[in-house]
Amino acid sequence: MGERTPQVRGISLRELLPQAVFRGAADIRVTSCCGEARGCKRGDLFVAIADEAGPNDRAMRLARKRGAVGMVTDRAIASEELPLCVVPDCREAYGQICHALVGDPSKQLKVIGITGTQGKTVTSYLVAAVLEAGGFYAGVMGTLGYYDGIKVAPADSATPHVPVLARWLERMQSNGCTHAVVEVSNRALAEARLAGITLDAACITNITHDHLDQPGSDENYRAVKHQLFHHLAPEAITVLNADDPSCDACLRILDGPMLTIGIDQPAEVSATPLEQSRGEQTFLLSAGSETIPVRTPLIGTHNIYNCLTAAAMGLSYGIDLPTIVRGLEALDKIPGRLERLECGQTFGVFIDDARTVESLAGSLATLRNVTEGRLICVFGAVGERDRAKRPLLGAVVENAADVAVLTTDNPHDEDPRRIAGDVLSGFDHPGRVHAEPDRADAICWALNQAQPGDCILIAGRGNSAHQIIAGKRIPLDDREVARDWLYEAIAPREMFRAGA
């Protein structure tokens, strides 16, 4: 929230926010704004959203001292320090102001918002690939980074804060993008990070139990997800998963155009799974009277759903089914999302970001279906998070894997031994677990155990390049550790064979 909008053009708050009440001035014209008093620069508008207790005199005085020209607040306060603009909702006003300052790029781009418990990241990239195949030009913002059509930058969060989001949309527009695909997290919806944006389309991949395990959270979580619909343009289309129980609730509140996808339930866009191996899967994609086979290296039923969502989105933009299939098949991997490492070994190695109970169970089930030998799982639990889920992770691995290798994930400032103890309490036979606190050593141990036909899942951290231990970011990429071991183990063997 301390991010500042770029100084692009001046705007009138009275024109932008006609329902606002002004005190100390008939209008406030601004060229930049900031959501934290201590981050204000000379000429900024201070939008008082950083203090959850509400704006106060001290914040206002600090903003004025730092050169703010006015203040937006949702609470009536006495002020002789700064001109005030009083609005019903500061977060909503902040979004409108930030986007207006950069020319409201969401009104020029076709912005697609993708939310759901699982599958947001993969679906975002599939949608972008389908759009590209159809002749469009899409920018992407999500967990794996922000892409403006030319450059990619690391992501601080799946959905950036309002000023950053506005700036990246403006960059996409300037770089000639026609579409912006935005991964929308639950936190982003709760914090109104989409304020000021008009969505041309929306997708809800699924709403699963992983986020519904606290008393009263079911209704609240769904309500937050439904906030996505508040940003839809009148003609915007929504894609829903007919196989997901949350679909009915969405259908009851949506009155605009929509498309459903499904495998088990009737839907406008559907799939029939055919074959699956460690390296790829095939399914029949059907829409209307047309059916086309799809071959994708993204394995697992969950990825069929992701492909269906992207296909439905492509159809909504008038892309024909053969072109959609080309787009789906063009995407060969998503970093850290059940990413297969192929270094010439005789067993499977997959890197996945699965660290919740449902996602880990799903990834293990997917690999079980394509594994002839043993399934080995390297996993851990995140520190300073819900302790109640840790035994459940252990139970999932014990039930689904043949060999459990327990190690650290990101312990943060929590004692890794305590985390491991919580996970082990979920095992009926904890003595069978191989525990190795050093994650790199745990990965290497698992690789050393693998025999032809086995499969290893290295779960929890995906494409992360750092491990967070005791407040320090320590370089560690699971993929690099595994590749280094595989190349060192396989190269001598191949050299020996060549010499023979």
C-alpha positions in Angstrom: 0.0 0.0 0.0 3.0 2.3 0.3 3.5 2.0 -3.5 2.9 5.3 -5.3 1.1 5.8 -8.6 3.3 7.3 -11.3 2.8 11.0 -12.0 1.1 10.7 -15.3 -1.9 13.1 -15.5 -3.9 15.3 -13.1 -7.4 14.2 -12.2 -10.3 15.9 -10.4 -11.5 14.0 -7.4 -14.9 15.7 -7.7 -15.3 14.4 -11.2 -14.0 10.9 -10.4 -15.8 10.5 -7.1 -19.1 12.4 -7.5 -20.6 10.9 -4.3 -17.7 12.2 -2.2 -18.1 15.0 0.3 -15.3 17.6 0.3 -14.1 19.6 3.3 -11.6 22.4 3.2 -11.7 22.6 -0.6 -14.3 22.6 -3.4 -12.2 20.0 -5.2 -8.8 18.3 -5.0 -6.7 17.8 -8.2 -3.9 15.3 -7.9 -1.2 13.8 -10.1 -0.1 11.0 -7.7 -1.3 9.2 -4.6 -0.1 7.0 -1.8 -1.8 4.7 0.6 0.5 5.2 3.6 1.3 8.5 5.3 4.9 7.7 5.8 5.3 6.9 2.1 3.9 10.2 0.9 6.0 12.5 -1.3 5.4 16.1 -2.1 2.3 16.5 -4.3 0.8 13.2 -3.4 -2.8 12.6 -2.4 -2.9 10.6 0.9 -5.5 7.8 0.9 -5.9 6.7 4.5 -6.3 2.9 4.1 -3.1 1.7 5.8 -4.3 2.0 9.4 -7.1 -0.6 9.9 -8.3 1.4 12.9 -9.1 4.3 10.6 -7.4 7.5 9.8 -6.1 9.6 12.6 -4.8 13.1 13.2 -1.2 11.8 13.5 -1.3 10.1 10.1 -2.8 13.2 8.6 -0.1 15.5 10.1 2.6 13.2 8.9 1.2 13.1 5.4 1.0 16.9 5.4 4.5 17.2 6.7 5.7 15.0 3.8 4.0 17.2 1.3 0.6 15.6 0.7 -1.9 18.0 -1.0 -5.0 16.3 0.3 -6.5 13.3 2.1 -9.1 10.7 1.2 -10.9 9.2 4.2 -14.0 7.1 4.9 -14.4 8.7 8.4 -15.5 12.2 9.2 -12.7 13.9 11.1 -12.1 17.4 12.1 -9.2 18.8 10.0 -7.4 22.0 9.5 -4.3 20.2 8.2 -5.4 19.0 4.8 -8.3 19.3 2.4 -10.5 16.2 2.8 -12.4 14.0 0.4 -14.8 11.8 2.4 -15.9 8.6 0.7 -17.9 5.5 1.7 -15.0 3.1 1.0 -11.4 4.2 1.0 -10.1 1.0 -0.7 -12.6 1.3 -3.5 -11.7 5.0 -4.0 -8.0 4.2 -3.9 -8.4 1.7 -6.8 -10.4 4.2 -8.8 -7.8 6.9 -8.3 -4.8 4.7 -9.0 -6.3 3.5 -12.3 -7.5 6.9 -13.3 -4.1 8.4 -12.8 -2.7 6.0 -15.5 -5.5 6.4 -17.9 -7.8 3.5 -16.8 -6.0 0.8 -18.8 -8.6 -1.8 -17.9 -11.1 0.0 -20.0 -8.8 -0.3 -23.0 -7.6 -3.9 -22.4 -9.8 -7.0 -22.1 -9.0 -8.0 -18.5 -9.6 -11.6 -17.5 -9.8 -12.4 -13.8 -9.1 -16.0 -12.7 -9.8 -17.1 -9.2 -10.3 -20.4 -7.3 -8.7 -22.5 -4.6 -6.5 -24.4 -7.1 -5.5 -24.1 -10.7 -5.3 -20.3 -11.0 -1.7 -20.2 -12.1 -1.8 -23.0 -14.7 -5.1 -21.8 -16.1 -3.7 -18.3 -16.5 -0.9 -19.5 -18.6 -3.2 -21.8 -20.7 -5.6 -18.9 -21.3 -2.7 -16.7 -22.5 -1.4 -19.5 -24.8 -4.9 -20.0 -26.3 -5.2 -16.2 -26.9 -1.8 -16.1 -28.5 -2.7 -19.0 -30.8 -5.8 -17.0 -31.7 -3.8 -14.0 -32.8 -4.3 -11.9 -29.6 -1.5 -10.6 -27.4 -1.8 -11.2 -23.7 0.0 -9.9 -20.6 -0.1 -12.1 -17.4 0.0 -11.3 -13.7 0.2 -14.1 -11.2 2.3 -16.2 -8.8 5.0 -16.9 -11.3 5.6 -13.3 -12.3 4.3 -10.3 -14.1 4.6 -10.1 -17.9 3.8 -6.9 -19.7 4.1 -8.2 -23.2 7.9 -7.5 -23.3 9.4 -8.0 -19.9 8.9 -10.4 -17.0 9.4 -9.4 -13.4 9.2 -11.5 -10.2 5.9 -11.5 -8.4 5.7 -10.2 -4.8 2.2 -11.7 -4.6 -0.1 -13.4 -7.0 -2.2 -10.3 -7.3 -0.3 -7.1 -6.8 -1.4 -4.2 -4.7 -3.6 -1.6 -6.4 -0.9 0.9 -7.6 1.4 -1.9 -8.9 -1.6 -3.6 -10.7 -2.5 -0.3 -12.3 1.0 0.3 -13.5 1.4 -3.2 -15.0 -1.9 -2.9 -16.8 -0.8 0.5 -18.2 2.5 -1.2 -19.4 0.6 -4.0 -21.0 -1.6 -1.4 -22.9 1.5 0.6 -23.9 3.2 -2.5 -25.2 0.3 -3.4 -27.5 -1.4 -6.2 -25.4 -5.0 -6.8 -26.2 -5.7 -8.8 -23.1 -4.5 -9.0 -19.5 -4.8 -12.3 -17.7 -4.8 -11.6 -13.9 -4.6 -14.3 -11.2 -6.9 -13.2 -8.4 -6.2 -14.5 -4.9 -8.6 -14.6 -2.1 -6.6 -12.1 -0.2 -6.7 -9.7 -3.2 -10.5 -9.9 -3.2 -10.7 -9.4 0.5 -8.4 -6.3 0.3 -10.3 -4.9 -2.8 -7.1 -5.0 -5.0 -9.3 -5.1 -8.1 -11.0 -1.8 -7.2 -11.1 0.4 -10.2 -10.9 -2.5 -12.7 -13.6 -3.6 -15.1 -13.3 -7.3 -16.0 -14.1 -8.4 -19.5 -14.3 -12.1 -18.3 -13.9 -14.1 -15.2 -13.2 -17.8 -14.3 -13.7 -19.7 -11.1 -11.6 -22.8 -11.3 -13.0 -24.5 -8.1 -13.6 -23.8 -4.4 -12.3 -26.7 -2.4 -12.3 -27.8 1.3 -8.7 -26.6 1.9 -10.1 -23.1 2.6 -13.3 -24.1 4.2 -12.0 -25.9 7.4 -12.6 -23.2 9.9 -16.0 -22.6 11.6 -18.1 -20.2 9.5 -15.4 -19.9 6.8 -17.5 -21.8 4.2 -20.0 -18.9 3.6 -17.4 -16.2 4.1 -14.9 -17.8 1.7 -17.5 -18.2 -1.0 -18.7 -14.6 -0.4 -15.2 -13.3 -1.0 -14.8 -15.3 -4.2 -18.2 -13.9 -5.4 -16.7 -10.4 -5.1 -15.0 -11.1 -8.4 -18.4 -10.7 -10.0 -18.8 -7.2 -8.8 -16.1 -6.1 -11.2 -17.7 -7.7 -14.3 -18.7 -5.5 -17.2 -22.4 -5.9 -18.2 -21.5 -8.1 -21.2 -18.6 -10.0 -19.5 -18.6 -13.7 -19.7 -18.0 -16.1 -16.7 -16.6 -19.6 -17.0 -17.6 -22.0 -14.2 -16.8 -25.6 -13.4 -20.0 -27.6 -13.5 -18.3 -30.5 -11.6 -17.5 -28.3 -8.7 -20.1 -28.0 -5.9 -19.6 -24.2 -5.8 -21.0 -23.8 -9.3 -24.7 -23.8 -8.3 -24.1 -20.9 -5.9 -22.5 -18.9 -8.6 -25.2 -19.7 -11.1 -27.8 -18.4 -8.6 -26.2 -14.9 -8.4 -24.9 -14.4 -11.9 -27.2 -12.9 -14.5 -24.7 -12.3 -17.3 -23.4 -14.7 -20.1 -21.6 -17.8 -18.9 -20.0 -21.0 -20.1 -19.7 -24.2 -18.0 -16.9 -26.8 -18.3 -17.0 -30.3 -17.0 -16.0 -34.0 -17.3 -18.7 -35.7 -15.2 -21.6 -33.2 -15.4 -23.2 -31.9 -18.5 -21.4 -28.7 -19.7 -21.0 -26.5 -22.8 -17.3 -27.4 -23.0 -16.5 -30.9 -21.9 -13.7 -33.5 -21.9 -13.4 -37.3 -22.1 -10.1 -38.5 -20.7 -8.4 -41.1 -22.8 -4.8 -42.0 -21.8 -2.2 -40.8 -19.4 1.5 -41.5 -18.9 4.3 -40.0 -17.0 5.1 -37.6 -19.9 1.7 -36.7 -21.3 -2.1 -37.3 -21.3 -4.7 -37.2 -24.1 -8.4 -36.4 -23.9 -11.2 -35.5 -26.2 -12.3 -31.8 -26.1 -15.9 -31.2 -27.1 -17.8 -28.0 -27.7 -21.1 -27.9 -29.5 -21.0 -30.5 -32.2 -17.2 -30.5 -32.5 -14.8 -32.9 -30.8 -11.0 -32.8 -31.1 -8.3 -34.8 -29.4 -5.8 -32.9 -27.2 -2.4 -34.2 -26.2 -0.7 -32.2 -23.4 2.3 -32.8 -21.2 0.4 -31.3 -18.3 -0.8 -34.5 -16.7 -3.6 -35.1 -14.2 -7.4 -34.7 -14.2 -6.9 -31.2 -12.6 -5.0 -30.1 -15.7 -7.8 -31.3 -17.9 -10.1 -28.9 -16.0 -7.5 -26.2 -16.5 -7.4 -26.9 -20.2 -11.2 -26.8 -20.4 -11.4 -23.5 -18.7 -8.9 -22.0 -21.1 -10.7 -23.6 -24.1 -14.0 -22.0 -22.9 -12.3 -18.6 -22.6 -10.9 -19.0 -26.1 -14.4 -19.9 -27.5 -15.8 -16.8 -25.8 -13.4 -14.7 -27.8 -14.3 -16.3 -31.1 -11.3 -18.6 -31.4 -12.1 -21.9 -33.3 -11.6 -25.2 -31.6 -8.6 -26.4 -33.7 -6.7 -23.2 -32.9 -7.6 -23.5 -29.2 -6.1 -27.0 -29.3 -2.9 -25.7 -30.8 -2.7 -23.2 -28.0 -3.2 -25.8 -25.3 -0.7 -28.2 -26.8 1.9 -25.4 -27.2 2.4 -25.1 -23.4 4.8 -27.8 -22.5 5.2 -27.0 -18.7 4.5 -24.6 -15.9 7.4 -24.1 -13.6 6.9 -25.9 -10.3 3.4 -27.2 -11.2 3.9 -30.9 -11.4 6.9 -30.1 -13.5 8.7 -33.2 -14.8 12.5 -33.3 -14.8 13.9 -35.4 -17.6 17.7 -36.0 -17.4 17.8 -39.5 -18.9 16.9 -41.3 -15.7 14.8 -44.5 -15.7 12.4 -43.2 -13.1 10.1 -40.2 -12.8 10.9 -37.0 -11.0 8.3 -34.3 -10.5 8.5 -30.9 -8.7 5.3 -29.5 -7.4 4.1 -26.6 -5.3 1.5 -28.8 -3.5 1.6 -28.1 0.2 -2.1 -28.2 1.2 -3.9 -31.4 2.1 -6.0 -31.5 -1.1 -3.4 -30.4 -3.5 -0.8 -32.9 -2.1 -3.4 -35.7 -2.3 -4.3 -34.8 -5.8 -0.7 -34.7 -7.0 0.1 -38.1 -5.4 -3.1 -39.6 -6.9 -2.1 -38.3 -10.4 1.4 -39.8 -10.1 0.1 -43.1 -8.7 -1.8 -43.6 -11.9 1.3 -43.3 -14.0 3.8 -45.1 -11.8 4.7 -48.8 -12.3 7.0 -49.0 -9.3 7.1 -47.2 -6.0 5.9 -43.7 -5.3 8.4 -41.7 -3.2 7.3 -38.4 -1.7 9.7 -35.7 -0.3 7.6 -33.2 1.6 7.3 -31.0 4.7 5.0 -28.4 6.2 5.3 -24.6 6.3 6.2 -23.0 9.6 4.0 -20.4 11.4 0.8 -21.7 9.6 -2.1 -23.9 10.6 -0.7 -26.6 12.9 -3.9 -28.6 12.6 -3.2 -29.5 9.0 0.2 -30.9 9.6 -0.9 -34.4 10.8 -3.3 -34.5 7.8 -0.4 -34.0 5.5 1.4 -36.9 7.1 -1.7 -39.1 6.8 -2.1 -38.2 3.1 1.5 -39.2 2.3 1.3 -42.4 4.4 -1.8 -43.5 2.5 -0.7 -42.5 -1.0 3.0 -43.0 -1.1 5.2 -46.0 -0.7 8.2 -44.1 0.8 7.8 -40.9 2.8 10.7 -38.5 3.1 10.0 -35.8 5.7 12.1 -32.6 5.5 11.7 -28.9 5.9 9.6 -26.7 3.8 9.8 -23.0 4.8 10.0 -23.2 8.6 10.3 -19.4 8.9 11.0 -18.7 12.6 9.4 -21.8 13.9 11.5 -24.8 15.2 11.7 -27.3 12.4 11.7 -30.2 14.9 8.3 -29.0 16.2 6.9 -28.9 12.6 8.2 -32.4 11.9 6.7 -33.7 15.1 3.3 -32.4 14.1 3.5 -34.0 10.7 4.7 -37.3 12.2 1.7 -37.4 14.5 -0.4 -38.0 11.5 1.4 -41.3 10.6 0.2 -44.6 12.0 3.7 -45.9 11.5 6.1 -42.9 12.0 9.0 -45.3 12.3 8.8 -46.0 8.6 9.3 -42.3 7.7 12.8 -41.2 6.6 13.3 -37.8 8.3 16.1 -35.6 7.0 15.9 -31.9 8.1 18.3 -30.7 5.3 16.0 -30.4 2.3 18.8 -30.8 -0.3 20.0 -33.9 1.5 16.5 -35.3 1.6 16.0 -34.8 -2.1 19.3 -36.5 -2.9 18.5 -39.4 -0.5 15.2 -40.0 -2.3 16.8 -39.9 -5.7 19.4 -42.4 -4.6 16.7 -44.8 -3.5 14.8 -44.7 -6.8 14.8 -47.8 -9.0 13.6 -48.1 -12.7 9.8 -47.6 -12.8 9.7 -45.6 -9.5 8.4 -42.0 -9.3 9.5 -39.2 -7.0 7.4 -36.3 -6.0 9.3 -33.4 -4.5 6.4 -31.4 -3.0 5.8 -28.0 -1.3 8.0 -25.4 -2.8 7.5 -25.6 -6.6 9.7 -23.2 -8.5 10.8 -21.2 -5.4 14.5 -20.3 -5.4 14.8 -19.6 -1.7 14.1 -21.4 1.6 13.1 -19.2 4.5 14.7 -20.4 7.8 15.0 -18.3 10.9 14.2 -15.2 9.1 16.8 -15.7 6.4 16.3 -16.4 2.7 18.6 -19.2 1.8 19.2 -20.0 -1.9 17.6 -23.4 -2.6 15.9 -24.5 -5.8 14.5 -28.1 -5.6 14.8 -28.4 -9.4 18.5 -27.5 -9.4 19.3 -29.9 -6.5 17.5 -32.7 -8.4 19.0 -31.9 -11.8 22.6 -31.7 -10.3 22.2 -35.1 -8.7 20.7 -36.7 -11.8 23.3 -35.4 -14.2 26.1 -36.4 -11.8 24.7 -39.9 -11.4 23.7 -40.5 -15.1 26.7 -38.9 -17.0 29.3 -41.4 -15.7 26.9 -44.3 -16.6 26.4 -43.0 -20.1 30.1 -42.5 -20.6 30.7 -46.0 -19.4 28.2 -47.3 -21.9 29.7 -45.3 -24.7 33.1 -46.6 -23.9 31.8 -50.2 -23.9 
